[in-house]
Amino acid sequence: METIFIVVALIDYSPSRPVKAFKDAAQAEKFRRCCTEHLVSTPISPSISASDIEWDVYDESLKKWLDESPDPERCADKYSVAEVPFE
């Protein structure tokens, strides 16, 4: 029996979900790190009293951040790798 390694998006408010599967544990771990590094680079929103220009800049940076995400769903709180038997 073979084993596959699935990068799983863990979401605090809903069930976890698979993001991508790999045959190799090292590749799965590399992708998990990439997702995690992207997650921690989330743009910080300005204060509620910020100017429209500051909010426009934030909106653009958030759109760019979302577009560059390795996770197509982009809604995880953290990522892990699950080792799963595969027949």
C-alpha positions as a Markdown table, in Angstrom:
| # | Residue | x | y | z |
|---|---|---|---|---|
| 1 | Met | 0.0 | 0.0 | 0.0 |
| 2 | Glu | 1.3 | 3.4 | -0.9 |
| 3 | Thr | 1.1 | 6.6 | 1.1 |
| 4 | Ile | 0.2 | 10.1 | 0.0 |
| 5 | Phe | 0.7 | 13.3 | 1.8 |
| 6 | Ile | -2.1 | 15.8 | 1.8 |
| 7 | Val | -1.6 | 19.5 | 2.8 |
| 8 | Val | -4.7 | 20.3 | 4.8 |
| 9 | Ala | -6.1 | 23.8 | 5.5 |
| 10 | Leu | -7.2 | 24.1 | 9.1 |
| 11 | Ile | -9.9 | 26.6 | 9.7 |
| 12 | Asp | -11.0 | 27.5 | 13.3 |
| 13 | Tyr | -14.7 | 28.0 | 12.5 |
| 14 | Ser | -15.3 | 25.1 | 10.0 |
| 15 | Pro | -14.1 | 21.7 | 9.0 |
| 16 | Ser | -10.6 | 21.3 | 7.6 |
| 17 | Arg | -10.2 | 20.8 | 3.9 |
| 18 | Pro | -7.6 | 19.2 | 1.6 |
| 19 | Val | -5.5 | 21.7 | -0.4 |
| 20 | Lys | -3.1 | 19.5 | -2.4 |
| 21 | Ala | -1.8 | 16.0 | -2.4 |
| 22 | Phe | 1.7 | 14.8 | -2.9 |
| 23 | Lys | 3.5 | 11.5 | -3.3 |
| 24 | Asp | 6.5 | 12.8 | -1.4 |
| 25 | Ala | 6.5 | 14.0 | 2.2 |
| 26 | Ala | 9.2 | 16.6 | 1.5 |
| 27 | Gln | 7.2 | 18.2 | -1.3 |
| 28 | Ala | 4.1 | 18.3 | 0.9 |
| 29 | Glu | 6.1 | 19.9 | 3.7 |
| 30 | Lys | 7.6 | 22.4 | 1.3 |
| 31 | Phe | 4.1 | 23.4 | 0.0 |
| 32 | Arg | 2.8 | 23.6 | 3.6 |
| 33 | Arg | 5.6 | 26.0 | 4.5 |
| 34 | Cys | 4.9 | 28.1 | 1.4 |
| 35 | Cys | 1.2 | 28.3 | 2.4 |
| 36 | Thr | 2.1 | 29.2 | 6.0 |
| 37 | Glu | 4.6 | 31.8 | 4.9 |
| 38 | His | 2.0 | 33.4 | 2.7 |
| 39 | Leu | -0.6 | 33.3 | 5.4 |
| 40 | Val | 1.6 | 35.2 | 7.9 |
| 41 | Ser | 2.3 | 37.9 | 5.3 |
| 42 | Thr | -1.4 | 39.0 | 5.3 |
| 43 | Pro | -1.6 | 42.8 | 4.8 |
| 44 | Ile | -2.5 | 44.7 | 8.0 |
| 45 | Ser | -5.7 | 46.7 | 7.6 |
| 46 | Pro | -5.6 | 50.4 | 8.4 |
| 47 | Ser | -7.5 | 51.8 | 11.4 |
| 48 | Ile | -11.2 | 52.5 | 10.9 |
| 49 | Ser | -10.5 | 56.2 | 10.8 |
| 50 | Ala | -7.9 | 55.9 | 8.1 |
| 51 | Ser | -8.2 | 58.0 | 4.9 |
| 52 | Asp | -9.8 | 56.7 | 1.8 |
| 53 | Ile | -6.3 | 56.7 | 0.2 |
| 54 | Glu | -5.0 | 54.4 | 2.9 |
| 55 | Trp | -7.9 | 52.1 | 2.5 |
| 56 | Asp | -7.5 | 52.1 | -1.3 |
| 57 | Val | -3.8 | 51.1 | -0.9 |
| 58 | Tyr | -4.8 | 48.4 | 1.6 |
| 59 | Asp | -7.5 | 47.1 | -0.8 |
| 60 | Glu | -4.9 | 46.8 | -3.6 |
| 61 | Ser | -2.3 | 45.1 | -1.4 |
| 62 | Leu | -5.0 | 42.6 | -0.2 |
| 63 | Lys | -6.1 | 41.8 | -3.7 |
| 64 | Lys | -2.5 | 41.2 | -4.7 |
| 65 | Trp | -1.9 | 39.0 | -1.6 |
| 66 | Leu | -5.1 | 37.0 | -2.4 |
| 67 | Asp | -4.1 | 36.6 | -6.1 |
| 68 | Glu | -0.6 | 35.3 | -5.1 |
| 69 | Ser | -1.9 | 32.7 | -2.6 |
| 70 | Pro | -0.8 | 29.1 | -3.2 |
| 71 | Asp | -4.1 | 28.0 | -1.6 |
| 72 | Pro | -7.0 | 28.6 | -4.0 |
| 73 | Glu | -9.5 | 28.9 | -1.2 |
| 74 | Arg | -7.4 | 31.3 | 0.8 |
| 75 | Cys | -9.3 | 30.9 | 4.0 |
| 76 | Ala | -7.1 | 28.8 | 6.4 |
| 77 | Asp | -5.9 | 29.7 | 9.8 |
| 78 | Lys | -3.0 | 27.3 | 9.6 |
| 79 | Tyr | -1.8 | 24.3 | 7.5 |
| 80 | Ser | -0.7 | 20.8 | 8.3 |
| 81 | Val | 0.4 | 17.6 | 6.4 |
| 82 | Ala | -1.6 | 14.4 | 6.7 |
| 83 | Glu | -0.1 | 11.1 | 5.8 |
| 84 | Val | -2.9 | 8.9 | 4.2 |
| 85 | Pro | -2.7 | 5.3 | 3.1 |
| 86 | Phe | -3.6 | 5.0 | -0.6 |
| 87 | Glu | -4.5 | 1.8 | -2.5 |
